[in-house]
Amino acid sequence: MTLKWLVAAAAALAAAAPITAQSPRAPGPRLAQPATVARLKPMKWLYVISLVTGEGTPQRIGFRTLSLTDTSYAGVPAWLVIDSRQMQTVTYAESLYVARADLRPLYRVEHTPTGQTVSRYARDSIRTAFDDDSAGHAAAAMPAVSGALPALYLVEGLLSASPLGPNWSATARMIAIGRDSSGVVSLALATVGQDKINVPDGLFDAWVLTLTLGKSEEKLWVRKSDGVVLREELPVAGMAGASVEMLLGLNGVQTAHP
């Protein structure tokens, strides 16, 4: 669900220089290493979402806010991660609590226009309840998986705390829970070049990364100075030559408030 709706925006605002290609490399170390997790800081990023086709001008289809806030959950020091997307007239929003020390998932709720999905995490199990106006109620359970990320959007926060560079790469595992099946999927990130990218707040030097998850490959432009994800580009399945893009908006880096 997160990958489907994690869309990205406004390529018309980006005036990128040619990307410097680099050679493929072996998979890197784990993304959520203790030193990286310790460097996480509160954040709030605002994006514009657009659909880009071969017909020319990107079509704006919505907005996205991603935030990381210092808090606690059930007495455990925690990060609250909120990923909200306003798509035309509907809103999709997820709230995720993870332990601040090691990103162990504690609680997650996803709101859609037709229902909600709630995941509760114990030391040895994950239990999820699905409620939807059309599909009805369903429940799923799976064993807890140590070290696996509970959501894809945690990657962006971790990138801001990672020591990116021309030869950087990392891997991660992610929990995937659905009505019909559940399991763990692997993802890989790697620097593939560098670029200059223009966003409403200015022109910035960026590392260009790929994020590979199954047969899907997303591209990210990450600001060199502070690790902020400036742009994401994701191909649209079933639409040849089309992509969904997300571009950091005007005053897109804001202060995260508790």
C-alpha positions as CSV (number, residue, x, y, z in Angstrom):
1,M,0.0,0.0,0.0
2,T,2.7,2.5,0.9
3,L,4.7,1.8,-2.3
4,K,1.5,2.3,-4.4
5,W,0.7,5.7,-2.9
6,L,4.3,6.9,-2.3
7,V,4.1,9.2,-5.3
8,A,6.3,12.1,-6.2
9,A,6.1,15.5,-7.8
10,A,6.7,18.4,-10.2
11,A,9.4,17.4,-12.7
12,A,8.7,20.7,-14.5
13,L,10.4,22.5,-11.7
14,A,13.6,20.4,-11.9
15,A,16.4,21.5,-14.2
16,A,18.9,18.7,-13.7
17,A,22.4,18.5,-15.0
18,P,23.5,15.2,-16.7
19,I,23.9,12.4,-14.1
20,T,27.4,11.0,-13.6
21,A,27.0,7.3,-14.1
22,Q,28.9,4.8,-11.8
23,S,29.6,1.1,-11.9
24,P,27.4,-1.4,-10.2
25,R,28.5,-2.7,-6.9
26,A,27.7,-5.5,-4.4
27,P,24.9,-4.9,-1.9
28,G,25.9,-2.7,1.0
29,P,25.5,-2.9,4.8
30,R,22.2,-2.7,6.6
31,L,20.5,0.7,6.2
32,A,19.3,1.0,9.8
33,Q,22.7,0.6,11.5
34,P,22.8,1.7,15.1
35,A,25.0,4.7,14.3
36,T,22.5,5.8,11.6
37,V,19.5,5.4,13.9
38,A,21.3,7.4,16.6
39,R,21.7,10.3,14.1
40,L,17.9,10.6,13.3
41,K,16.4,14.0,14.1
42,P,12.9,15.4,14.0
43,M,11.9,16.5,10.5
44,K,9.0,17.7,8.4
45,W,9.1,17.7,4.6
46,L,6.4,19.0,2.3
47,Y,6.1,17.8,-1.3
48,V,4.0,18.4,-4.5
49,I,2.8,15.2,-6.3
50,S,2.5,15.1,-10.1
51,L,1.8,12.6,-12.8
52,V,4.2,12.8,-15.8
53,T,3.4,11.3,-19.2
54,G,4.9,11.6,-22.6
55,E,2.3,14.3,-23.4
56,G,4.3,17.1,-21.9
57,T,3.5,19.2,-18.8
58,P,3.3,17.3,-15.5
59,Q,-0.2,17.2,-14.0
60,R,-0.3,18.1,-10.3
61,I,-2.4,15.5,-8.5
62,G,-1.8,16.2,-4.8
63,F,0.5,17.0,-1.9
64,R,2.4,15.0,0.7
65,T,3.7,15.6,4.2
66,L,6.3,13.4,5.8
67,S,7.3,14.1,9.4
68,L,9.3,12.5,12.2
69,T,8.5,13.6,15.8
70,D,10.1,12.8,19.1
71,T,7.5,11.3,21.4
72,S,6.8,8.1,23.5
73,Y,4.4,5.2,23.2
74,A,3.3,3.1,26.1
75,G,6.2,4.4,28.1
76,V,8.8,3.7,25.4
77,P,10.8,6.6,24.0
78,A,9.7,6.6,20.3
79,W,9.5,8.3,17.0
80,L,6.1,9.1,15.5
81,V,6.3,9.0,11.7
82,I,3.4,10.5,9.8
83,D,3.0,10.1,6.1
84,S,-0.1,11.9,4.7
85,R,-1.1,12.4,1.1
86,Q,-3.9,14.7,-0.2
87,M,-4.8,13.2,-3.6
88,Q,-7.4,15.4,-5.3
89,T,-10.3,15.3,-2.9
90,V,-9.3,12.4,-0.7
91,T,-6.7,11.9,2.0
92,Y,-4.5,8.9,2.8
93,A,-2.6,9.1,6.1
94,E,-0.5,6.7,8.1
95,S,0.9,7.1,11.7
96,L,3.6,4.8,12.9
97,Y,5.3,4.6,16.3
98,V,8.8,3.0,16.4
99,A,11.2,2.7,19.4
100,R,13.8,5.5,19.2
101,A,16.6,3.1,20.2
102,D,16.3,0.6,17.4
103,L,13.2,1.5,15.3
104,R,11.4,-1.6,16.6
105,P,7.7,-1.1,15.5
106,L,5.2,-0.4,18.3
107,Y,1.9,0.6,16.6
108,R,0.7,1.6,13.1
109,V,-2.6,2.9,11.8
110,E,-3.4,3.6,8.1
111,H,-6.5,5.7,7.2
112,T,-8.0,5.6,3.7
113,P,-11.2,7.1,2.4
114,T,-13.0,3.8,2.9
115,G,-11.6,2.4,6.1
116,Q,-8.5,1.8,8.2
117,T,-5.8,-0.8,8.9
118,V,-4.3,-1.2,12.4
119,S,-1.2,-3.1,13.2
120,R,-0.1,-4.0,16.8
121,Y,3.4,-5.3,17.4
122,A,4.5,-7.6,20.2
123,R,8.0,-9.0,20.8
124,D,7.0,-12.2,19.1
125,S,4.1,-11.4,16.7
126,I,2.4,-8.8,14.5
127,R,-1.4,-8.7,14.4
128,T,-3.2,-6.5,11.8
129,A,-6.9,-5.7,11.5
130,F,-8.3,-4.5,8.2
131,D,-11.6,-2.7,8.0
132,D,-13.0,-1.4,4.7
133,D,-16.5,-0.2,3.6
134,S,-16.4,-2.5,0.5
135,A,-14.1,-5.4,1.5
136,G,-15.3,-5.7,5.1
137,H,-13.3,-6.9,8.0
138,A,-10.3,-9.2,7.9
139,A,-7.4,-10.1,10.3
140,A,-3.8,-11.3,9.7
141,A,-1.0,-12.3,11.9
142,M,2.7,-13.2,11.4
143,P,5.8,-13.7,13.5
144,A,7.8,-10.6,14.5
145,V,10.9,-10.1,12.3
146,S,13.9,-8.5,14.1
147,G,15.5,-5.6,12.3
148,A,12.9,-5.4,9.5
149,L,11.4,-2.0,8.8
150,P,7.6,-1.7,9.2
151,A,7.1,0.8,6.4
152,L,8.8,2.0,3.3
153,Y,8.6,5.7,4.2
154,L,11.1,5.1,7.1
155,V,13.8,4.9,4.4
156,E,13.6,8.6,3.7
157,G,14.3,9.5,7.3
158,L,17.1,7.0,7.4
159,L,18.7,8.5,4.3
160,S,18.9,11.9,6.0
161,A,21.0,10.3,8.7
162,S,23.2,8.1,6.4
163,P,26.8,8.8,5.3
164,L,25.9,9.1,1.6
165,G,28.7,9.3,-1.0
166,P,29.7,8.2,-4.5
167,N,30.2,4.5,-3.4
168,W,27.4,4.3,-0.9
169,S,25.0,1.4,-0.8
170,A,22.7,-0.3,1.7
171,T,20.1,-3.0,2.1
172,A,17.0,-3.4,4.3
173,R,14.2,-5.8,4.9
174,M,10.6,-4.6,5.1
175,I,7.5,-6.2,6.6
176,A,4.6,-6.5,4.2
177,I,1.2,-7.4,5.6
178,G,-1.9,-7.9,3.4
179,R,-5.3,-9.4,3.6
180,D,-4.2,-12.5,1.7
181,S,-0.5,-12.9,2.4
182,S,2.2,-11.5,4.6
183,G,6.0,-11.8,4.7
184,V,9.3,-9.9,4.4
185,V,10.6,-8.3,1.3
186,S,14.2,-7.1,0.6
187,L,15.1,-3.7,-0.8
188,A,18.5,-2.3,-2.0
189,L,19.7,1.3,-2.2
190,A,22.8,2.5,-4.1
191,T,24.3,5.8,-5.2
192,V,24.3,5.8,-9.1
193,G,25.5,9.4,-9.7
194,Q,25.2,13.0,-8.8
195,D,23.2,15.8,-10.1
196,K,22.1,19.5,-9.7
197,I,18.4,19.8,-9.1
198,N,16.2,22.9,-9.0
199,V,13.4,23.0,-6.5
200,P,11.3,26.1,-5.4
201,D,13.8,26.8,-2.6
202,G,16.8,26.9,-5.0
203,L,19.4,24.9,-6.9
204,F,21.1,22.2,-4.9
205,D,23.8,19.5,-5.4
206,A,22.3,16.0,-4.9
207,W,23.3,12.4,-4.8
208,V,21.2,10.3,-7.2
209,L,20.1,7.0,-5.6
210,T,18.1,4.0,-6.8
211,L,15.8,2.1,-4.5
212,T,15.0,-1.4,-5.8
213,L,12.1,-3.4,-4.3
214,G,11.2,-6.5,-6.2
215,K,10.7,-5.6,-9.8
216,S,10.2,-2.0,-9.0
217,E,12.9,0.6,-9.1
218,E,12.5,4.1,-7.7
219,K,14.9,7.0,-8.2
220,L,15.7,9.6,-5.4
221,W,17.6,12.8,-5.5
222,V,19.1,13.5,-2.0
223,R,20.6,16.8,-1.1
224,K,24.3,16.5,-0.3
225,S,24.4,19.1,2.5
226,D,21.8,17.6,4.8
227,G,20.3,14.4,3.4
228,V,16.9,15.9,2.5
229,V,15.1,14.0,-0.3
230,L,14.5,16.7,-2.9
231,R,12.8,14.5,-5.5
232,E,11.5,11.0,-6.1
233,E,10.5,9.4,-9.4
234,L,8.5,6.2,-9.6
235,P,7.3,4.5,-12.8
236,V,3.6,3.9,-13.1
237,A,2.7,0.2,-13.7
238,G,0.7,-0.4,-16.8
239,M,1.4,3.1,-18.2
240,A,4.4,3.0,-20.6
241,G,6.5,6.1,-20.3
242,A,4.6,7.5,-17.4
243,S,5.9,8.3,-13.9
244,V,4.7,9.8,-10.7
245,E,7.1,12.4,-9.2
246,M,7.4,14.1,-5.9
247,L,9.3,17.4,-5.6
248,L,10.1,19.3,-2.4
249,G,7.8,22.3,-2.3
250,L,8.4,25.9,-1.4
251,N,9.6,26.1,2.2
252,G,9.5,22.4,2.0
253,V,11.7,21.8,5.0
254,Q,9.9,22.8,8.2
255,T,10.2,22.4,11.9
256,A,8.6,19.3,13.3
257,H,6.5,20.1,16.4
258,P,5.5,17.5,19.1
